[in-house]
Amino acid sequence: MKSAFENEVMGSQAAFRTLLSAMAYPGRVFTLAPEVAAPGPLSSATTATCLCLVDFETPVWLQAASEEARAYLRFHCGARLIQDACSASFAVITDAARLPSLAAFCPGEVEYPDRSATLIVQVPSLENGAPSTWTGPGIQTPQTARIAGLPLDFWGGWAASRELYPLGLDIFFTCGKQVLALPRTIEVRS
């Protein structure tokens, strides 16, 4: 199988720094470069996010992925693919409109809130959706995000998940080569 990044070290470091920046500045759209050749139905940003965060110790739940995508993640990440969403450290959602309830994913444990799931949600657009206003750590003035393709009950589920803090979910939204992060600390008004 071909190498994931053209230059493994430089490419993975650049992508990881971009993911850290996205998490540090919630609601801002970042472009992951260099672009990664992605197995369908995964986008380049979804694939790069998996390459940077997933490894053999992190169980991964895939919503609906081709056998090519499954083999890719097993080969490049050593990913342990599982069937139970609640047991996943990472969940990869390729059809945001069919995203399961956020309550289906592990919010962590009181003693170990870091054992929660991180969702990687592929959406049709990070710029053309209904506006939502984000406030919280990392956001100096309210930030407007425009994520398209989410289920109607998504933001209600987010509010319920946020009430569990310090437990909760962290989310990376991806589209094409772009990524936007939503840490569990962020309050969203839609």
C-alpha positions as CSV (number, residue, x, y, z in Angstrom):
1,M,0.0,0.0,0.0
2,K,1.2,3.5,-0.9
3,S,2.4,5.9,1.9
4,A,-0.3,8.1,3.3
5,F,1.6,11.4,3.3
6,E,4.0,12.0,0.5
7,N,6.6,13.0,3.2
8,E,5.5,11.0,6.2
9,V,7.3,13.1,8.9
10,M,6.6,16.6,7.6
11,G,3.1,15.8,6.4
12,S,1.9,14.2,9.6
13,Q,3.5,17.0,11.7
14,A,1.9,19.7,9.6
15,A,-1.5,18.0,9.8
16,F,-1.2,17.4,13.6
17,R,-0.3,21.1,14.2
18,T,-3.4,22.1,12.2
19,L,-5.6,19.8,14.3
20,L,-4.2,21.3,17.5
21,S,-4.9,24.8,16.1
22,A,-8.4,23.9,15.2
23,M,-9.0,22.6,18.8
24,A,-7.4,25.7,20.3
25,Y,-9.5,28.0,18.1
26,P,-13.0,26.5,18.0
27,G,-15.2,27.5,15.2
28,R,-12.4,28.6,12.9
29,V,-12.0,26.7,9.6
30,F,-8.5,25.4,8.9
31,T,-7.1,23.7,5.8
32,L,-5.2,20.5,6.2
33,A,-2.1,20.5,4.0
34,P,-0.6,18.6,2.4
35,E,-3.7,16.8,0.9
36,V,-3.9,13.1,1.6
37,A,-5.2,10.6,-1.0
38,A,-8.3,9.3,0.7
39,P,-10.2,6.0,0.3
40,G,-13.9,6.5,-0.4
41,P,-16.1,7.6,1.3
42,L,-13.5,9.3,3.5
43,S,-12.5,12.9,2.6
44,S,-8.9,14.0,2.6
45,A,-9.4,15.9,5.9
46,T,-11.2,12.9,7.5
47,T,-8.3,10.6,6.5
48,A,-5.6,13.0,7.7
49,T,-7.4,13.4,11.0
50,C,-7.5,9.6,11.4
51,L,-3.8,9.3,10.4
52,C,-2.8,11.8,13.1
53,L,-5.0,10.7,16.0
54,V,-5.9,7.0,15.6
55,D,-3.5,4.1,16.5
56,F,-3.6,0.5,17.5
57,E,-4.7,1.4,21.1
58,T,-7.7,3.4,20.1
59,P,-10.9,1.5,19.1
60,V,-12.6,3.1,16.1
61,W,-16.2,2.9,15.1
62,L,-16.9,3.6,11.4
63,Q,-20.4,4.6,10.5
64,A,-20.4,3.3,7.0
65,A,-17.1,2.7,5.2
66,S,-16.0,0.8,2.2
67,E,-13.7,-2.2,2.7
68,E,-11.0,-0.1,1.1
69,A,-11.4,2.5,3.9
70,R,-11.4,-0.2,6.5
71,A,-8.2,-1.8,5.1
72,Y,-6.6,1.7,4.8
73,L,-7.2,2.5,8.4
74,R,-6.0,-0.9,9.6
75,F,-2.8,-0.6,7.5
76,H,-1.9,3.0,8.1
77,C,-3.1,3.5,11.7
78,G,-3.2,-0.1,13.0
79,A,-6.8,0.8,13.9
80,R,-8.9,-1.7,15.8
81,L,-12.3,-1.4,14.2
82,I,-15.3,-2.1,16.4
83,Q,-19.0,-2.5,16.1
84,D,-20.1,-0.9,19.3
85,A,-20.2,3.0,19.1
86,C,-20.3,3.3,22.9
87,S,-16.9,1.5,23.2
88,A,-15.1,3.7,20.6
89,S,-12.4,6.2,21.4
90,F,-12.9,7.6,17.9
91,A,-16.0,7.5,15.7
92,V,-15.8,8.3,12.0
93,I,-19.1,9.5,10.6
94,T,-19.2,9.8,6.8
95,D,-22.9,10.7,6.5
96,A,-23.6,13.5,8.9
97,A,-27.3,13.5,8.2
98,R,-27.4,10.0,9.6
99,L,-25.3,10.8,12.6
100,P,-26.5,8.7,15.6
101,S,-27.6,10.5,18.8
102,L,-24.6,11.9,20.6
103,A,-25.7,9.9,23.6
104,A,-24.7,6.8,21.7
105,F,-21.0,7.7,22.3
106,C,-19.0,7.4,25.5
107,P,-18.7,10.8,27.4
108,G,-15.9,9.4,29.6
109,E,-15.9,8.5,33.2
110,V,-16.0,10.7,36.3
111,E,-12.5,9.6,37.3
112,Y,-11.3,9.6,33.7
113,P,-13.1,12.2,31.6
114,D,-10.3,11.9,29.0
115,R,-11.6,8.4,28.1
116,S,-14.5,10.0,26.1
117,A,-15.0,9.6,22.4
118,T,-13.8,12.0,19.8
119,L,-16.0,12.2,16.8
120,I,-14.8,12.9,13.2
121,V,-17.8,14.1,11.4
122,Q,-17.7,14.5,7.6
123,V,-20.1,17.2,6.4
124,P,-21.1,18.7,3.0
125,S,-19.9,22.2,3.9
126,L,-18.2,24.1,6.8
127,E,-19.3,27.4,5.3
128,N,-22.8,27.2,3.9
129,G,-24.9,25.8,6.7
130,A,-27.3,27.5,9.1
131,P,-25.4,29.9,11.4
132,S,-24.7,29.0,15.0
133,T,-22.9,31.2,17.6
134,W,-20.1,29.6,19.7
135,T,-18.7,30.9,22.9
136,G,-16.2,29.5,25.4
137,P,-12.5,28.9,26.0
138,G,-10.4,29.8,22.9
139,I,-13.0,32.2,21.6
140,Q,-12.3,35.8,22.4
141,T,-15.5,37.2,20.8
142,P,-18.5,35.0,19.8
143,Q,-17.7,32.9,16.7
144,T,-20.2,32.1,14.0
145,A,-20.0,28.6,12.5
146,R,-22.0,27.5,9.4
147,I,-21.8,23.7,9.4
148,A,-24.1,22.1,6.8
149,G,-25.7,18.7,6.8
150,L,-26.2,18.0,10.5
151,P,-29.4,16.3,11.8
152,L,-32.1,18.7,13.1
153,D,-31.6,17.5,16.7
154,F,-27.8,17.8,16.7
155,W,-27.5,21.0,18.6
156,G,-30.0,19.8,21.3
157,G,-27.9,16.7,21.7
158,W,-24.8,18.9,22.0
159,A,-26.4,21.0,24.8
160,A,-27.2,17.8,26.7
161,S,-23.7,16.4,26.2
162,R,-22.2,19.7,27.4
163,E,-24.1,19.5,30.6
164,L,-22.0,16.5,31.6
165,Y,-18.8,18.6,31.7
166,P,-16.0,17.6,32.5
167,L,-17.4,14.6,30.7
168,G,-18.4,15.0,27.1
169,L,-17.4,14.6,23.5
170,D,-14.9,16.5,21.3
171,I,-15.7,16.8,17.6
172,F,-13.8,17.5,14.4
173,F,-16.0,18.4,11.5
174,T,-14.4,17.8,8.1
175,C,-15.2,18.7,4.6
176,G,-12.8,18.2,1.7
177,K,-9.4,19.4,2.9
178,Q,-10.9,21.6,5.7
179,V,-11.4,20.9,9.4
180,L,-13.2,22.8,12.2
181,A,-13.1,21.6,15.9
182,L,-15.8,21.7,18.6
183,P,-14.4,20.9,22.0
184,R,-16.7,19.8,24.9
185,T,-16.3,23.2,26.6
186,I,-18.0,25.3,23.9
187,E,-21.5,26.6,24.3
188,V,-23.5,26.7,21.0
189,R,-26.6,28.8,20.2
190,S,-28.3,27.9,16.9
